[in-house]
Amino acid sequence: RDGRGQSDPDPGALMAALAFFCAALLAASALHKVLARARMIEATARLTGVSPVPAQLLLIHAGTLELVAAGCLLVPPLRTAGAVIAALVWAAYALALLRRRGETLDCGCDLAARSKPVSTALVLRAAGLAVLAAIVAVLPDAPFTLDAPFAAAGLLALYLGASELLAIPAPQWKAA
């Protein structure tokens, strides 16, 4: 307990929440690829610079890797493998975005279809997720507790809110 009579946060619970957050984000991303397949094929083609047929194969491959990583992240003995797969997927997204930095396109990074400039912030978002997954990969496994899904849901809400802020075309705070 700290000086205020409150318990210190359990590092294992934080680890479980981070793994759960990554799994939820990966599963949502894979589901997004299925539900918005036509849009995502077009976004994949533009982002990678390939025609629609190979883009569809890349999309299926990415969605499958996301689902495998999400599933592995939910099973403590497989968590490291899932985190490594997630880190590689998100690093690949970061590299694809970096190649298109400055271009205006729908990268498929958001739930809403919208063309926007591929900014450094978008590249860093994907790279940050790769780093987060790498952290999950190297920290010791922790069992899921009842609060892990709630903490992960809070993290997911913050992530989605930040994504919406990044989608604002020319906010005053970006110019500073």
C-alpha positions as CSV (number, residue, x, y, z in Angstrom):
1,R,0.0,0.0,0.0
2,D,1.1,3.5,-0.7
3,G,1.0,6.4,1.9
4,R,-2.7,7.1,1.0
5,G,-3.8,3.6,1.9
6,Q,-4.1,2.6,-1.8
7,S,-2.6,-0.5,-3.3
8,D,0.2,-0.1,-5.8
9,P,-0.8,-1.2,-9.3
10,D,0.1,-4.8,-10.0
11,P,2.6,-5.0,-12.8
12,G,1.2,-8.3,-13.8
13,A,-2.3,-6.8,-14.2
14,L,-0.8,-4.0,-16.4
15,M,0.9,-6.6,-18.6
16,A,-2.3,-8.6,-19.0
17,A,-4.2,-5.4,-19.8
18,L,-1.6,-4.4,-22.5
19,A,-1.8,-7.9,-24.0
20,F,-5.6,-7.7,-24.0
21,F,-5.5,-4.3,-25.6
22,C,-3.2,-5.5,-28.4
23,A,-5.4,-8.6,-28.9
24,A,-8.6,-6.4,-29.0
25,L,-7.0,-4.0,-31.5
26,L,-5.7,-6.8,-33.7
27,A,-9.1,-8.6,-33.7
28,A,-10.9,-5.4,-34.5
29,S,-8.5,-4.7,-37.3
30,A,-9.0,-8.1,-38.8
31,L,-12.8,-7.8,-38.5
32,H,-12.6,-4.4,-40.2
33,K,-10.8,-6.0,-43.1
34,V,-13.7,-8.4,-43.5
35,L,-16.5,-5.9,-43.0
36,A,-15.0,-3.2,-45.3
37,R,-13.3,-5.6,-47.7
38,A,-13.7,-3.5,-50.9
39,R,-12.4,-0.4,-49.2
40,M,-9.6,-2.2,-47.6
41,I,-8.5,-3.9,-50.8
42,E,-8.3,-0.4,-52.4
43,A,-6.5,1.0,-49.4
44,T,-4.0,-1.9,-49.4
45,A,-3.4,-1.5,-53.1
46,R,-2.7,2.3,-52.8
47,L,-0.6,1.9,-49.6
48,T,1.6,-0.9,-51.0
49,G,1.6,0.2,-54.7
50,V,0.3,-3.2,-56.0
51,S,-2.7,-4.0,-58.2
52,P,-6.0,-5.1,-56.6
53,V,-5.5,-8.9,-56.9
54,P,-2.2,-9.0,-55.0
55,A,-3.6,-6.4,-52.6
56,Q,-6.5,-8.8,-51.8
57,L,-3.9,-11.5,-51.0
58,L,-1.9,-9.1,-48.8
59,L,-5.1,-8.1,-47.0
60,I,-6.1,-11.7,-46.3
61,H,-2.5,-12.4,-45.1
62,A,-2.5,-9.4,-42.8
63,G,-5.9,-10.2,-41.4
64,T,-4.9,-13.8,-40.8
65,L,-1.7,-12.7,-39.0
66,E,-3.7,-10.3,-36.9
67,L,-6.2,-13.0,-35.8
68,V,-3.4,-15.4,-35.1
69,A,-1.5,-12.8,-33.0
70,A,-4.7,-11.8,-31.2
71,G,-5.5,-15.4,-30.3
72,C,-1.9,-16.1,-29.1
73,L,-1.9,-12.9,-27.0
74,L,-4.9,-14.3,-25.1
75,V,-3.1,-17.5,-24.1
76,P,-0.3,-16.8,-21.6
77,P,2.1,-19.6,-22.9
78,L,1.7,-18.2,-26.5
79,R,1.7,-14.5,-25.5
80,T,5.3,-14.0,-26.6
81,A,4.7,-15.5,-30.0
82,G,1.5,-13.4,-30.5
83,A,3.4,-10.2,-29.4
84,V,6.2,-10.9,-31.9
85,I,3.7,-11.5,-34.7
86,A,1.9,-8.3,-33.7
87,A,5.1,-6.3,-33.6
88,L,6.1,-7.5,-37.1
89,V,2.6,-6.7,-38.5
90,W,2.6,-3.2,-37.0
91,A,6.2,-2.6,-38.1
92,A,5.2,-3.6,-41.6
93,Y,2.3,-1.1,-41.5
94,A,4.7,1.6,-40.2
95,L,7.1,1.0,-43.1
96,A,4.3,1.0,-45.7
97,L,3.0,4.3,-44.2
98,L,6.5,5.7,-44.2
99,R,6.9,5.0,-47.9
100,R,3.7,7.0,-48.5
101,R,4.4,9.8,-46.0
102,G,3.1,13.1,-47.4
103,E,0.7,11.5,-49.9
104,T,-3.0,11.9,-49.5
105,L,-4.9,8.6,-49.4
106,D,-7.2,6.4,-47.4
107,C,-4.7,4.2,-45.7
108,G,-7.4,2.1,-44.1
109,C,-6.1,3.0,-40.7
110,D,-9.4,4.2,-39.4
111,L,-12.9,2.8,-39.3
112,A,-14.2,5.7,-41.3
113,A,-13.3,6.0,-45.0
114,R,-11.4,9.2,-45.4
115,S,-8.5,10.3,-47.5
116,K,-5.9,12.2,-45.5
117,P,-2.2,13.0,-45.7
118,V,-0.1,10.2,-44.4
119,S,1.6,12.1,-41.7
120,T,4.6,11.4,-39.4
121,A,2.0,10.9,-36.6
122,L,0.4,8.1,-38.5
123,V,3.7,6.4,-39.1
124,L,4.6,6.9,-35.4
125,R,1.2,5.5,-34.3
126,A,1.9,2.2,-36.2
127,A,5.6,2.2,-35.0
128,G,4.4,2.8,-31.4
129,L,2.1,-0.2,-31.6
130,A,5.0,-2.3,-32.8
131,V,7.1,-1.1,-29.8
132,L,4.2,-1.8,-27.5
133,A,3.9,-5.3,-28.8
134,A,7.6,-5.8,-28.5
135,I,7.4,-4.7,-24.8
136,V,4.6,-7.3,-24.3
137,A,6.9,-9.9,-25.9
138,V,9.8,-9.3,-23.5
139,L,7.9,-8.9,-20.2
140,P,6.9,-11.9,-18.2
141,D,3.6,-13.5,-18.8
142,A,0.8,-12.7,-16.3
143,P,-2.6,-14.3,-16.0
144,F,-5.6,-12.3,-17.0
145,T,-7.6,-10.8,-14.1
146,L,-11.1,-9.5,-14.2
147,D,-9.9,-5.9,-14.5
148,A,-7.7,-6.6,-17.6
149,P,-10.6,-6.3,-20.1
150,F,-11.8,-3.1,-18.5
151,A,-8.3,-1.6,-18.5
152,A,-7.9,-2.7,-22.2
153,A,-11.2,-1.2,-23.1
154,G,-10.1,2.1,-21.6
155,L,-6.8,1.9,-23.6
156,L,-8.8,1.1,-26.7
157,A,-11.1,4.1,-26.2
158,L,-8.0,6.4,-25.7
159,Y,-6.5,4.9,-28.9
160,L,-9.6,5.4,-30.9
161,G,-9.9,9.0,-29.6
162,A,-6.4,9.7,-30.6
163,S,-7.0,8.3,-34.0
164,E,-9.9,10.7,-34.4
165,L,-7.7,13.6,-33.4
166,L,-5.1,12.6,-36.0
167,A,-7.8,12.6,-38.6
168,I,-8.6,16.3,-38.1
169,P,-7.3,17.9,-41.4
170,A,-5.7,21.1,-40.1
171,P,-6.2,21.7,-36.4
172,Q,-4.5,24.7,-34.8
173,W,-2.5,22.5,-32.5
174,K,-0.8,20.6,-35.4
175,A,0.6,23.8,-36.8
176,A,2.4,24.6,-33.5
